[in-house]
């Protein structure tokens, strides 16, 4: 065999051997956990296994993270407890819907609770890092529960109150106007933020042209709704609802004091929410269980 023919035969054999070896070697995508551990022990630079990108897997991983890290700091602890307690808002609406008639539903409070949960659900699930899916989920659940209660209340008014159709139409017009104003503000906020003085609160990441200052404002509306009717009949007070509001106000008061920097506005509105809700809760307990 000539030297040229021998060289060609050797190269062909080498290519075939390399092809067979590549077919038998596990790739980064198919390596098992044991393969990765072995490669690391041998000093191999192995890429991490690809994480699942499914929505359900992502949510499950985030919730597991929130639970496993809830005791890392007082802020995380009170945030986790508050998120769990916040589920009682939606559960109280479900309980009231199954046990009480629609005549006890307060439409103004129901509308404020809807606004409160829609804004907080968006803030906790999309706009903070790390995302708080437990808190966001509780607010989404409350939105669904309050929408059902609102439907019951409006249907009851239409069936029993003269002139309710005109009243509901006027309420719908006001709500549509409020939604239009909010939508216009949200659309213009990024542009307005760039026009503010650089380094000021107005141009900051937590300023009024972002979502972050507004969730505490909705809690202020909850308190004001209670304070405007301090002497409403106790038969129209939901024990479950005001119990849940009192509990969340109490827990998030401490949460605002433990975060860094201390969030005094959040603490203040939660103190007000706790006091106003506890007032109605005490009146309800006194009327139903003491007097």
N, C-alpha and C positions, 0 to 999 in steps of 0.2 A: 504494500500500500504506500502510495506516495505521501510525502509530508503534508502536502496540501489537503489530500483526502482525509488523512488522520486528524488534521486540525478541524475540518468541517464536522467530522463524526463526533469529536469531543465536544464541540459547541452545541450540537443538537442534543446530545445526552445531557448536558448541563441544563439546558432550557427545559427539557422534559422533567428532570428531577426537581427543578425549582417550582414548576407548575404543580406537580404532585404535592410538594410540601405546602404550598400556599392553600391547596384545597383542603388539607387536613388540619391546618392551623386555625384555631378559633379567632374570629375577628373581635374588634372592640364591641360591636353590637351584640355578638352572640356569646361572649364570655360569661361564664357563671360567676357567682360570688367567690367560689373557691379559686377560680382562675385568677381573679383580681388579687386575692390575698397572696397567692403563690407568686404572682408577678411582682408584687410589692416586696415580698421577702427576698426575691432575687435582685431587687434593685431596679426593676423595670419601671419606666415612666408610663403608667397606664392611665388613660382618661377615665373619669368617673362614669358609672353607668348612666345612661340617659334617663332623666326623670320623666314620669308620666305627665303628659300635658293635658289630660282630660280635665274638664271642669269639675266633675265630682271628686276626682282624686286631689285636685288642687285645693278645693274647699275642705276636704277631710284632713289634708296635711296641715292646713292653716289652723283649723279648729284643734287638732292634736297639739300643735305648737302652743296655742293659747292656754290649753289646759296644763301642759307639762311645764310651762314657764310662769304660771300664775303667782308663784311665791318668790319670784326673783327679787321683787321690791314691793314696798307698801303700795306704790302707785299701781303696779300690775295686779296686786291682790285685790285692792278695792275696785279697780276697773273690771276685773273678772267677776267679782261678787255682784257688782252693779249690773253687769251685762246679764248675768243669770237671773237676778231679781227683776230685770226689765221685762222678762217673758211673762211676768204676772199681769202686765198691762193688757196684753192680748188675751190671756187666759181669763181675766176678770170680765172682759167684754163677752167672751164665749159663755161664761157662767151666767152673766146677766141675761144673755139672749135665750138661754135654755130655761131660766127660772122666773124671770120678771117680764112684765108686759112692756110694750113700746112706750107707754105713757111716762115712764121714769127716765127715758133717754133725754139728755140735755143736748140739743143740737149745737149750740155754741161750743160746748166742751168737746163734743165729738169732732167738730171741724178743726179745733185747735190741736187735738190729739192726732188727727190725720196729718196736718202740716208738720207737727213736731216729729212724728215717726218717719215721714217721707224724707225730711231733711237730715235727721240723725242717721237713718238707714243708709242714705247716700254717703254721708260724711264718714261713718264708721267702716263701710265696706269698700270705698273707693279712694277716699281723699287723705287718709292717714296711713302712716307706715310705722310698724306693721299693721296690716288691716285687722280689724276686730270683727270677725265674721259672726261670733256669738251675739254680740251687740247688734250688728246689722240685721241678722236673722230675726232677732226679737222684734225689731222695729217693722220689718216686712210683714211678720205675722200680725202685728198690731194694726198695720194699715188694712190688711184684709178683714180683720175682725171689726174695726171701726167703720169700714165701708158697709159691712152687713148691718151694723147697728144704725147707720145713717139711713139706709134704705128702709129699715123697719120704722124709724121715726117719721120719715117723710110720708110713707104709706099711711101711717096712723093719722097724721095731720090731715091728709087728703080725705080720709074716710070720716073723720069726726068733727073737723073744725070748718065752719063757713069762712070763705075767703082765704083758705089755705093755699089754693092754687096760685093766687096773686102774690102771696107772701113768699112762696117757694120760688116763683119766677123772679121776684126781686132779689132774693138771696142768690139765685143762680147768676143773675146779672152782675152782682157785686163780686161773686167768686170769679167769674170770667174776667172782670176788670183787674182783679188782684193778680190772677195768673198772667195776664198780658203784661202788667207792669213788671212782675218778677222775671218773666221771660226776656223782656227788653233789657232789664238790668243785667241779667246773666250774659246776654249776648254782647253788651257794651263793656262789661267789666274788664276784660283783658286790655282793651284799648285805653280805657280810663286809667288803669293801673300804670301803664307806660307814661301817662301824662303827669303823674304825680311826682313831687320832688324826690330825687334819688336819695335813698337812705332813710326816708321818713316812714312812719307807720303806714301811711296810705299806700306806699309802694311795696310794702313788705309782703312776705309769703303768708303772713297771718292777718293781713289787713282787711278792710271792709270790701275790697274788690275780689276777695276769695271767699270760699264757703266757711272757713274756720270760725269767724266770730258769730255766725248766725245761728248755729244750733243752740247756744245758751239763750239767745233772744226768744226762741220758741218756748223754752221753759219759763221765761218771764211771762209770756202770754198765758201759759197754763195757770200760773199763780194769779195773774190779774183776772182771769175768768172766774176763779174761785172767790177772789176778794170782792168782786163786784156784786156778789150775791151771798153775803155771809149768813143771812137768815132765811135761806130758802127752805121750804118744807122738808123735813127729814125723810118723808116717804119718797122723795125724789132724789135722795142721795144714795148712790151705789156703794154699799159697804166694801165690796171687792175692789172696785175701781179706786176709791180713795185710800184704801189700804195699800194698794200697789203704788199709788202716787206718793204717799207718805214714806214708804220704804225706799223707793228710788231716790227721793229727795234727800233722805238721811244718808244713804250710802255714797252718793255722788258729791255730797258736801265734803266728805273726807278725801275723796278722789281728787278734787280740785286743790286740796291743801298739800297733797303728796307729790303731784306732778312737778316737774322742773321745766321752766320757772313756775312758781305757784300761780294758779289760774284763779285770781280773786273774783272776776266776773262770774265764772262758772260756780264757784263756791257760794257767792251771794245769791244767785238765782235759785240754787238748790236749797239754801236755807229758807228763802221765801216760799218755795214750793212745799217744803216740809211743814212749815208753820201753817200755811193756808190749808193744806190738805189735812193736817192733823186736827185743825179746828173742826172741819166738817166731819171727819172720822169720829172725833170725840162726841159731837152732837148726835151722830147716828147711833153710836154704841149706848149713849145715855138714854136715848129715846126707845131703843128696841130692847135693851137688856137690863136697864136699871130702873127707869120710871115705870 
